[in-house]
Amino acid sequence: MSRVRSMMVGAVAACALVLVCAAGAAWADDPPPDLSLSRLACAPENAVPPLLGTTRPGDFVLCQLQAANLSPTIAYHVTADISIPDSTVYDPQPNAQGVPTPADHPAKVTFDESKLGLIDQSSTKPATIRLRVVADAVPGAPILPVATVRDPKAATVTAVARPALAVMPQKADLTPTTTTCANADATRTDVRAGDTLDCQVVPANLALREDATSVTLSAGIPRGTSWAAGGNDSYHFGSYVNWFDTASPGGVPSGTTGTPLHVLLTIDPSTLGGTLIYFNGTLDWTNALSGVADSLGVGSGAIFVTPGPAVLSASTLSCVDDDGPPLVAQDLVDCTVNVRPAAGHEDLAGAVSTAAVPALTGPVTPVDGSGRIPLVGAYGAIAAGTVRTATYRLRVSADAVQGNVIVPTALVTGRSTPSDVAISQPLVGNPLVV
């Protein structure tokens, strides 16, 4: 090599050395990467604004780390790991990039330089994990993953998840709610036509559940009943009665019972015994933590309307001329008594049916010691809804004259069973004109 050429090569090498040394000196003066504003945020995966989502056992939580480099210097070797809280397990999505450590029961998820690595100045890079709340997680247990962000030239940063989450209880469960209807007269255990019912819904919430707030009730007014004043309902209209949330202040906190919601209903006096009345409605509420609306159908058992005392008002007495009109002196008169205890009422026991001997007639059927005609065909027990028939005969007196009016009458007595109420039903037949 010529001397001139050697001098040129030496000059170039010297120049290059100067440039490298100058760059190295400049790099040495640059500030280290600043990772201090790295943040970890967690939220329920099922959050759909405005609902905040839930963190109940079985729910998923998404946590995203934003590894941030605030300095004007590039961070070349950023890594991070995110811890897995005791109340959760790692449940990665299909595109997950972190490495669970240890693999069988991960306590953390690590993101190496292939995921983070170089972060330019004043820039961020995300890293995301998905957690699942374990089935036996205790309500209130914290869900607070911690991210640790590192770079060889930067101070290590730890970031606790924000906002702070905790295991939520399951939704409010109001299935222990009771619905009852009973006679408003506390001294009575039976329910009869004309009585007033006090129907109550007592909301109750299982323990370790969300509180139920904004509790309302809508119920139907059963057929055969009508609304009566005295309950704590908010309003009634048509065949419905309603309670606003003001009727149940404070709602139904977990593990407690709420304010009884009750209404008075009067049973139609014409309601037949044996009728079954049902009181049904729907409870609505909002879960305090999740904001989820929920409802529950409620209803009483069948209210059995006890039959009232025997009613004989449908019983009849009818009389006719034995040989057809006209009715004249000495004619025979055939009379028929039908004793009809009304269906839906109690039976008639110990029935005694007798007929009077009207003026201007004489008995053909024998009379008893009181001068009345015993109607033995309508004696004894007569079941509700059945008919017992008895007949008797009269003869028009010889001194009856044209225009005389004969009015047959009879009387049925007995006792209503099982109430043992005395029953007496007078019967008046059709007038007979001589």
DOGU-440430 format. One line per field, with one value per residue (C-alpha): residue number from 0; residue in three letters; x, y, z. Coordinates in nm, 4 decimals. Layout:
N
pos <- c(NUM_...) .
code <- c(ALA_...) .
east <- c(X_...) .
north <- c(Y_...) .
up <- c(Z_...) .
This chain:
434
pos <- c(0_1_2_3_4_5_6_7_8_9_10_11_12_13_14_15_16_17_18_19_20_21_22_23_24_25_26_27_28_29_30_31_32_33_34_35_36_37_38_39_40_41_42_43_44_45_46_47_48_49_50_51_52_53_54_55_56_57_58_59_60_61_62_63_64_65_66_67_68_69_70_71_72_73_74_75_76_77_78_79_80_81_82_83_84_85_86_87_88_89_90_91_92_93_94_95_96_97_98_99_100_101_102_103_104_105_106_107_108_109_110_111_112_113_114_115_116_117_118_119_120_121_122_123_124_125_126_127_128_129_130_131_132_133_134_135_136_137_138_139_140_141_142_143_144_145_146_147_148_149_150_151_152_153_154_155_156_157_158_159_160_161_162_163_164_165_166_167_168_169_170_171_172_173_174_175_176_177_178_179_180_181_182_183_184_185_186_187_188_189_190_191_192_193_194_195_196_197_198_199_200_201_202_203_204_205_206_207_208_209_210_211_212_213_214_215_216_217_218_219_220_221_222_223_224_225_226_227_228_229_230_231_232_233_234_235_236_237_238_239_240_241_242_243_244_245_246_247_248_249_250_251_252_253_254_255_256_257_258_259_260_261_262_263_264_265_266_267_268_269_270_271_272_273_274_275_276_277_278_279_280_281_282_283_284_285_286_287_288_289_290_291_292_293_294_295_296_297_298_299_300_301_302_303_304_305_306_307_308_309_310_311_312_313_314_315_316_317_318_319_320_321_322_323_324_325_326_327_328_329_330_331_332_333_334_335_336_337_338_339_340_341_342_343_344_345_346_347_348_349_350_351_352_353_354_355_356_357_358_359_360_361_362_363_364_365_366_367_368_369_370_371_372_373_374_375_376_377_378_379_380_381_382_383_384_385_386_387_388_389_390_391_392_393_394_395_396_397_398_399_400_401_402_403_404_405_406_407_408_409_410_411_412_413_414_415_416_417_418_419_420_421_422_423_424_425_426_427_428_429_430_431_432_433) .
code <- c(MET_SER_ARG_VAL_ARG_SER_MET_MET_VAL_GLY_ALA_VAL_ALA_ALA_CYS_ALA_LEU_VAL_LEU_VAL_CYS_ALA_ALA_GLY_ALA_ALA_TRP_ALA_ASP_ASP_PRO_PRO_PRO_ASP_LEU_SER_LEU_SER_ARG_LEU_ALA_CYS_ALA_PRO_GLU_ASN_ALA_VAL_PRO_PRO_LEU_LEU_GLY_THR_THR_ARG_PRO_GLY_ASP_PHE_VAL_LEU_CYS_GLN_LEU_GLN_ALA_ALA_ASN_LEU_SER_PRO_THR_ILE_ALA_TYR_HIS_VAL_THR_ALA_ASP_ILE_SER_ILE_PRO_ASP_SER_THR_VAL_TYR_ASP_PRO_GLN_PRO_ASN_ALA_GLN_GLY_VAL_PRO_THR_PRO_ALA_ASP_HIS_PRO_ALA_LYS_VAL_THR_PHE_ASP_GLU_SER_LYS_LEU_GLY_LEU_ILE_ASP_GLN_SER_SER_THR_LYS_PRO_ALA_THR_ILE_ARG_LEU_ARG_VAL_VAL_ALA_ASP_ALA_VAL_PRO_GLY_ALA_PRO_ILE_LEU_PRO_VAL_ALA_THR_VAL_ARG_ASP_PRO_LYS_ALA_ALA_THR_VAL_THR_ALA_VAL_ALA_ARG_PRO_ALA_LEU_ALA_VAL_MET_PRO_GLN_LYS_ALA_ASP_LEU_THR_PRO_THR_THR_THR_THR_CYS_ALA_ASN_ALA_ASP_ALA_THR_ARG_THR_ASP_VAL_ARG_ALA_GLY_ASP_THR_LEU_ASP_CYS_GLN_VAL_VAL_PRO_ALA_ASN_LEU_ALA_LEU_ARG_GLU_ASP_ALA_THR_SER_VAL_THR_LEU_SER_ALA_GLY_ILE_PRO_ARG_GLY_THR_SER_TRP_ALA_ALA_GLY_GLY_ASN_ASP_SER_TYR_HIS_PHE_GLY_SER_TYR_VAL_ASN_TRP_PHE_ASP_THR_ALA_SER_PRO_GLY_GLY_VAL_PRO_SER_GLY_THR_THR_GLY_THR_PRO_LEU_HIS_VAL_LEU_LEU_THR_ILE_ASP_PRO_SER_THR_LEU_GLY_GLY_THR_LEU_ILE_TYR_PHE_ASN_GLY_THR_LEU_ASP_TRP_THR_ASN_ALA_LEU_SER_GLY_VAL_ALA_ASP_SER_LEU_GLY_VAL_GLY_SER_GLY_ALA_ILE_PHE_VAL_THR_PRO_GLY_PRO_ALA_VAL_LEU_SER_ALA_SER_THR_LEU_SER_CYS_VAL_ASP_ASP_ASP_GLY_PRO_PRO_LEU_VAL_ALA_GLN_ASP_LEU_VAL_ASP_CYS_THR_VAL_ASN_VAL_ARG_PRO_ALA_ALA_GLY_HIS_GLU_ASP_LEU_ALA_GLY_ALA_VAL_SER_THR_ALA_ALA_VAL_PRO_ALA_LEU_THR_GLY_PRO_VAL_THR_PRO_VAL_ASP_GLY_SER_GLY_ARG_ILE_PRO_LEU_VAL_GLY_ALA_TYR_GLY_ALA_ILE_ALA_ALA_GLY_THR_VAL_ARG_THR_ALA_THR_TYR_ARG_LEU_ARG_VAL_SER_ALA_ASP_ALA_VAL_GLN_GLY_ASN_VAL_ILE_VAL_PRO_THR_ALA_LEU_VAL_THR_GLY_ARG_SER_THR_PRO_SER_ASP_VAL_ALA_ILE_SER_GLN_PRO_LEU_VAL_GLY_ASN_PRO_LEU_VAL_VAL) .
east <- c(0.0000_0.1347_0.2122_-0.0520_-0.3154_-0.2189_-0.2609_-0.6102_-0.7270_-0.5938_-0.7760_-1.1074_-1.0697_-0.9848_-1.2897_-1.5200_-1.3810_-1.4510_-1.8145_-1.8771_-1.7284_-1.9340_-2.2554_-2.1664_-2.1076_-2.4445_-2.6278_-2.4610_-2.6043_-2.9705_-3.2118_-3.3251_-3.6726_-3.9544_-4.2184_-4.3771_-4.7129_-4.7798_-5.1327_-5.3421_-5.7196_-5.9690_-6.3408_-6.6074_-6.6140_-6.9951_-7.0079_-7.2412_-7.2836_-7.4632_-7.4538_-7.1257_-7.1216_-7.0768_-6.7974_-6.9947_-6.8542_-6.8174_-6.7937_-6.4919_-6.2730_-6.0544_-5.7371_-5.5274_-5.1825_-5.0739_-4.6956_-4.6006_-4.2645_-4.2723_-3.9072_-3.7567_-3.5449_-3.6538_-3.7058_-3.5661_-3.6202_-3.9563_-4.1142_-4.4048_-4.6043_-4.9579_-5.0488_-5.3602_-5.5636_-5.6710_-6.0396_-5.9743_-5.8042_-5.6360_-5.8803_-5.7104_-5.8830_-5.7888_-5.5444_-5.3749_-5.0009_-4.8883_-4.7158_-4.8835_-4.6403_-4.6341_-4.8201_-5.0366_-5.1589_-5.0586_-4.9906_-4.9003_-4.8891_-4.5601_-4.5137_-4.1613_-3.9847_-4.1670_-4.4874_-4.3540_-3.9830_-3.9297_-4.1521_-4.0810_-4.0500_-4.3799_-4.5638_-4.7548_-4.8029_-5.0919_-5.0893_-5.4181_-5.5228_-5.8612_-5.9534_-6.2493_-6.3987_-6.3837_-6.7059_-6.6360_-6.5195_-6.6502_-6.8570_-6.6462_-6.3111_-6.0861_-5.9991_-5.6793_-5.4175_-5.0808_-4.8672_-4.4889_-4.3183_-3.9382_-3.6597_-3.2874_-3.2304_-3.5504_-3.6820_-3.9233_-4.2835_-4.5763_-4.9340_-5.2329_-5.5468_-5.7905_-6.0771_-6.0696_-6.2998_-6.4381_-6.6311_-6.9944_-7.2702_-7.5131_-7.8247_-8.0910_-8.2980_-8.6468_-8.7784_-8.8246_-9.0999_-9.4288_-9.7791_-10.0785_-10.4468_-10.6572_-10.9760_-10.9223_-11.1084_-10.8262_-11.0733_-11.1888_-11.0047_-11.2632_-11.3515_-11.7095_-11.8976_-11.9152_-11.5985_-11.2945_-10.9566_-10.6217_-10.3724_-10.0049_-9.6832_-9.3745_-9.0627_-8.7570_-8.4018_-8.1504_-7.8248_-7.5022_-7.6950_-7.7226_-7.9671_-8.2990_-8.3880_-8.6838_-8.9148_-9.2636_-9.5594_-9.8479_-10.1252_-10.4598_-10.7823_-10.9285_-11.2604_-11.5413_-11.3680_-11.3455_-11.0906_-11.1523_-10.9821_-10.7294_-10.4232_-10.0943_-10.1231_-10.0334_-10.3327_-10.5845_-10.7459_-10.9825_-10.8804_-10.5288_-10.3726_-10.0211_-9.7494_-9.4813_-9.1302_-9.2314_-9.4416_-9.1203_-8.8656_-8.5121_-8.6058_-8.5025_-8.1389_-7.9546_-8.0629_-8.3646_-8.7374_-8.8977_-9.2105_-9.5241_-9.7349_-10.1019_-10.4436_-10.7973_-11.0401_-11.4097_-11.5618_-11.8838_-12.1753_-12.3145_-11.9976_-12.0776_-11.9137_-11.6350_-11.5137_-11.1337_-10.9792_-10.6193_-10.4180_-10.1268_-9.8854_-9.5370_-9.2564_-9.0085_-8.6811_-8.3360_-8.0162_-7.8245_-7.4707_-7.5175_-7.8195_-7.9858_-8.3664_-8.5347_-8.8805_-9.0569_-9.4075_-9.5775_-9.9047_-10.1025_-10.2332_-10.5970_-10.8378_-11.1309_-11.4635_-11.6399_-12.0064_-12.2415_-12.5533_-12.8111_-13.0322_-13.3837_-13.5116_-13.5472_-13.7921_-14.1473_-14.5074_-14.7631_-15.1244_-15.3668_-15.7297_-15.7212_-15.9750_-15.8886_-16.0656_-16.3005_-16.2376_-16.5642_-16.6765_-16.5801_-16.3031_-15.9720_-15.6545_-15.3129_-15.0150_-14.6442_-14.3547_-14.0019_-13.7317_-13.4160_-13.1084_-12.8984_-12.5753_-12.2599_-12.4078_-12.4196_-12.6467_-12.9749_-12.9982_-13.3022_-13.5458_-13.9114_-14.1625_-14.5254_-14.8195_-15.0986_-15.4643_-15.5901_-15.9283_-16.2130_-16.0335_-16.0014_-15.7113_-15.7202_-15.3648_-15.3627_-15.2572_-15.0382_-15.1282_-15.0822_-15.3230_-15.0569_-14.9902_-14.6520_-14.4692_-14.2616_-14.1172_-13.9210_-13.7891_-13.4322_-13.1024_-13.1167_-12.7882_-12.7107_-12.7893_-13.0528_-13.4314_-13.6622_-14.0306_-14.3402_-14.7091_-15.0362_-15.4061_-15.6782_-16.0540_-16.2399_-16.5043_-16.8712_-16.9509_-16.6921_-16.8588_-16.7548_-16.4813_-16.3320_-15.9493_-15.7522_-15.3828_-15.1746_-14.8722_-14.6022_-14.2961_-13.9551_-13.7275_-13.3967_-13.0357_-12.7555_-12.4658_-12.1876_-12.2411_-12.5534_-12.7403_-13.1199_-13.2976_-13.6636_-13.8158_-14.1883_-14.3475_-14.6507_-14.8271_-15.0204_-15.3625_-15.6628_-15.9858_-16.3163) .
north <- c(0.0000_0.3410_0.5861_0.8233_0.5529_0.4485_0.7995_0.8223_0.4959_0.6074_0.9360_0.7679_0.5260_0.8076_1.0010_0.6992_0.6479_1.0061_0.9757_0.6531_0.7979_1.1104_0.9076_0.6924_0.9999_1.1393_0.8135_0.8066_1.1510_1.0531_1.0092_0.6510_0.5369_0.6505_0.3796_0.5432_0.6168_0.2583_0.1736_-0.1426_-0.1180_-0.3991_-0.4210_-0.6894_-0.8433_-0.8251_-0.4505_-0.2838_0.0891_0.2203_-0.1117_-0.1622_-0.5384_-0.8024_-0.9860_-1.2782_-1.6308_-1.7532_-1.4028_-1.2842_-0.9812_-0.8160_-0.6431_-0.4305_-0.2967_0.0177_0.0129_0.3783_0.5347_0.9060_0.9891_1.1201_0.8053_0.4807_0.1863_-0.1200_-0.4103_-0.3679_-0.6748_-0.7079_-0.9542_-0.9321_-1.1196_-1.3393_-1.2695_-1.5584_-1.5118_-1.5653_-1.7978_-1.7216_-1.7946_-1.6715_-1.5638_-1.7469_-1.4722_-1.4380_-1.3527_-1.3718_-1.6740_-1.8147_-1.8946_-2.1645_-2.3293_-2.5649_-2.3191_-1.9722_-1.7089_-1.4503_-1.3906_-1.2709_-1.0579_-1.0748_-0.8509_-1.0190_-0.8552_-0.5333_-0.4865_-0.1532_0.1350_0.4605_0.7836_0.9228_0.6080_0.3151_-0.0527_-0.2703_-0.6145_-0.7841_-1.0841_-1.2348_-1.3690_-1.5772_-1.5427_-1.8848_-2.0608_-2.0509_-1.6890_-1.5117_-1.1992_-0.8951_-1.0652_-0.8181_-0.8593_-0.6525_-0.7761_-0.6025_-0.5337_-0.5112_-0.3319_-0.3570_-0.2368_-0.2817_0.0943_0.2034_0.1910_-0.1008_0.0108_-0.1643_-0.0727_-0.1939_-0.2467_0.0414_0.0736_-0.1588_-0.4552_-0.7121_-1.0353_-0.9459_-1.1517_-1.3294_-1.1401_-1.0870_-1.4030_-1.3284_-1.6849_-1.7025_-1.4405_-1.5545_-1.4791_-1.5463_-1.4628_-1.5011_-1.3683_-1.0058_-1.0944_-1.2446_-1.4343_-1.6339_-1.9183_-1.9898_-1.7729_-1.7285_-1.5287_-1.1637_-1.1862_-0.9620_-1.1136_-0.9671_-1.0750_-1.0142_-1.0449_-1.0397_-0.9990_-1.1888_-1.2029_-1.4844_-1.4113_-1.3318_-1.1795_-0.8333_-0.6039_-0.5668_-0.2017_-0.0220_-0.3080_-0.2873_-0.5254_-0.5588_-0.8064_-0.9034_-0.8596_-1.2124_-1.2739_-1.2757_-1.0193_-0.6431_-0.3979_-0.2668_0.0177_-0.0577_-0.1980_-0.0233_-0.0470_0.2601_0.2504_0.0182_0.0361_-0.2092_-0.5603_-0.4696_-0.3358_-0.1911_-0.0971_0.1615_0.1319_0.3858_0.1102_-0.0858_0.1772_0.0449_-0.2444_-0.5900_-0.6065_-0.9361_-1.1863_-0.9854_-0.9501_-0.6329_-0.4428_-0.6602_-0.5453_-0.6103_-0.5407_-0.6026_-0.7844_-0.8405_-1.1658_-1.1264_-1.2260_-1.4421_-1.6518_-2.0198_-2.2348_-2.4477_-2.1669_-2.1381_-1.7903_-1.7286_-1.4123_-1.3726_-1.0964_-1.0026_-0.8543_-0.6343_-0.4961_-0.3686_-0.5321_-0.2725_-0.3444_-0.4642_-0.2489_-0.5516_-0.5577_-0.8776_-1.0101_-1.2952_-1.4317_-1.4651_-1.6199_-1.7526_-2.1007_-2.1591_-1.9749_-2.2082_-2.0348_-2.2274_-2.2898_-2.0628_-2.1795_-2.3732_-2.1601_-2.2846_-1.9836_-2.1905_-2.4297_-2.4224_-2.5082_-2.5529_-2.6750_-2.7714_-2.8782_-3.2592_-3.2878_-2.9625_-2.6273_-2.4908_-2.5327_-2.5872_-2.6927_-3.0502_-3.0672_-3.2300_-3.0209_-3.1830_-2.9955_-3.0565_-2.9261_-2.9256_-2.8577_-2.7343_-2.6542_-2.4317_-2.5670_-2.4067_-2.3835_-2.6185_-2.9211_-2.9195_-3.1621_-3.2656_-3.1185_-3.1067_-3.0018_-2.9374_-2.7786_-2.5714_-2.6521_-2.3315_-2.1808_-2.3184_-2.6559_-2.9735_-3.2195_-3.5365_-3.6248_-3.6857_-3.4055_-3.4179_-3.3134_-2.9476_-2.9660_-2.9424_-3.1937_-3.3703_-3.3894_-3.6968_-3.7087_-3.3948_-3.4979_-3.5680_-3.4807_-3.3049_-3.2415_-2.9062_-2.9021_-3.1763_-3.1751_-3.3539_-3.3748_-3.4345_-3.4239_-3.3814_-3.3392_-3.1007_-3.0904_-2.7676_-2.7102_-2.7602_-2.4050_-2.2488_-2.0180_-1.8724_-1.6097_-1.7512_-1.7595_-2.0434_-1.9754_-2.2887_-2.2487_-2.4736_-2.4468_-2.6182_-2.6116_-2.7758_-2.7004_-2.6102_-2.8519_-2.8320_-2.4763_-2.5887_-2.2709_-2.2921_-2.2716_-2.1838_-2.1334_-2.0485_-2.1426_-1.9835_-2.1625_-2.0230_-1.8873_-2.1056_-1.9294_-2.1103) .
up <- c(0.0000_-0.0864_0.1839_0.0591_0.0601_0.4104_0.5293_0.3756_0.5355_0.8671_0.8390_0.7614_1.0516_1.2841_1.1675_1.2181_1.5662_1.6510_1.5301_1.7240_2.0358_1.9932_1.9525_2.2493_2.4556_2.3459_2.4335_2.7684_2.8394_2.7468_3.0434_3.1208_3.0113_3.2440_3.2966_3.6016_3.4386_3.3357_3.4380_3.4844_3.4365_3.4964_3.4096_3.3865_3.0401_3.0329_3.0978_2.8465_2.9141_3.1028_3.2939_3.4759_3.4350_3.7033_3.8807_4.0175_4.0390_3.6812_3.5325_3.3342_3.4059_3.1423_3.2643_3.0332_3.1118_2.9298_2.9599_2.9162_2.8401_2.9191_2.8588_2.5341_2.5330_2.3662_2.5985_2.4220_2.6597_2.8370_3.0018_3.2436_3.4439_3.5845_3.8995_3.9285_4.2457_4.4701_4.3862_4.0141_3.7676_3.4368_3.1532_2.8355_2.5199_2.1979_2.0921_2.4306_2.4064_2.7671_2.9209_3.2349_3.5147_3.6375_3.3530_3.5597_3.8259_3.7071_3.9680_3.7058_3.3318_3.1849_2.8724_2.7335_2.4820_2.1934_2.3203_2.4729_2.4055_2.2357_2.3439_2.1702_2.3615_2.4928_2.3805_2.5292_2.4519_2.5757_2.7314_2.8207_3.0289_3.1043_3.4462_3.5586_3.9061_4.0743_4.1716_4.5465_4.5552_4.8630_4.7945_4.8765_4.8063_4.6207_4.2531_4.2451_3.9992_4.0166_3.7097_3.7367_3.4460_3.3934_3.1669_3.2410_3.2209_3.3989_3.7509_3.8008_3.8288_3.9982_3.9101_4.1090_3.9044_3.8985_3.9525_4.2491_4.1869_4.4261_4.3910_4.3599_4.5191_4.2916_4.1896_4.4513_4.4955_4.6240_4.6002_4.9824_4.9403_5.0956_4.9725_5.1953_5.2104_5.5225_5.6731_5.7745_6.0942_6.2961_6.5130_6.2088_6.0417_5.7736_5.4737_5.3571_5.0984_5.2037_5.4149_5.3603_5.2827_5.3850_5.1164_5.1942_4.9974_5.2206_5.0021_5.1279_4.9888_5.0315_5.2162_5.0274_4.7390_4.5931_4.7645_4.5847_4.5332_4.3732_4.4678_4.3143_4.2964_4.0540_4.1332_3.9913_4.1843_4.1784_4.0097_4.2633_4.4860_4.4961_4.6339_4.9857_5.1696_5.4420_5.2617_5.1858_4.8063_4.6012_4.3686_4.2061_3.8661_3.7024_3.7953_3.9124_4.2296_4.2426_4.4898_4.4050_4.5485_4.8130_4.9731_5.0371_5.1460_5.1484_4.9212_5.0389_5.1523_5.1293_5.3943_5.5113_5.4586_5.3294_5.4211_5.3883_5.0947_5.1610_5.0182_5.1433_4.9129_4.9790_4.8552_4.6593_4.8861_4.6056_4.5843_4.6241_4.8834_4.7437_4.5172_4.5024_4.4950_4.3917_4.4527_4.2081_4.1130_3.9943_4.2025_4.0145_4.1442_4.0473_4.1705_4.3683_4.2439_3.8870_3.8046_3.6436_3.6546_3.7692_3.8532_4.0311_4.0026_4.3410_4.4422_4.7346_4.7750_4.6922_4.9224_4.9822_5.0308_5.3043_5.2221_5.4137_5.6014_5.4037_5.1809_5.0991_4.9064_4.5875_4.7577_4.6197_4.7023_4.4269_4.4318_4.1534_4.1204_4.1133_3.8278_3.6564_3.6625_3.7588_4.1291_4.3151_4.6612_4.7544_4.4899_4.5782_4.5687_4.5089_4.6571_4.6017_4.8130_4.6688_4.9278_4.7505_4.9638_4.7351_4.5891_4.7246_5.0737_5.3673_5.3791_5.5669_5.8575_6.0607_5.8104_5.9209_5.6573_5.7405_5.5624_5.7082_5.6391_5.4733_5.5516_5.3370_5.3087_5.5042_5.5195_5.3203_5.4219_5.8010_6.0349_6.3445_6.6962_6.6112_6.3220_6.0545_5.7785_5.8177_5.4858_5.5628_5.2143_5.3003_5.6396_5.7580_5.5903_5.2540_5.0728_4.9147_4.5461_4.5683_4.5777_4.8222_4.7233_4.9360_4.8446_5.0308_4.9515_5.0624_4.9976_4.9348_5.2041_5.1171_5.2198_4.9859_4.7368_4.4073_4.4413_4.7604_4.7527_4.9097_4.9847_5.0653_5.2961_5.4312_5.6534_5.6299_5.9332_6.0183_6.0989_5.8633_5.8938_6.0006_6.1276_6.3246_6.2297_6.2673_5.9310_5.8728_5.5306_5.4930_5.1594_5.0018_4.7186_4.4268_4.5251_4.4270_4.3321_4.3839) .
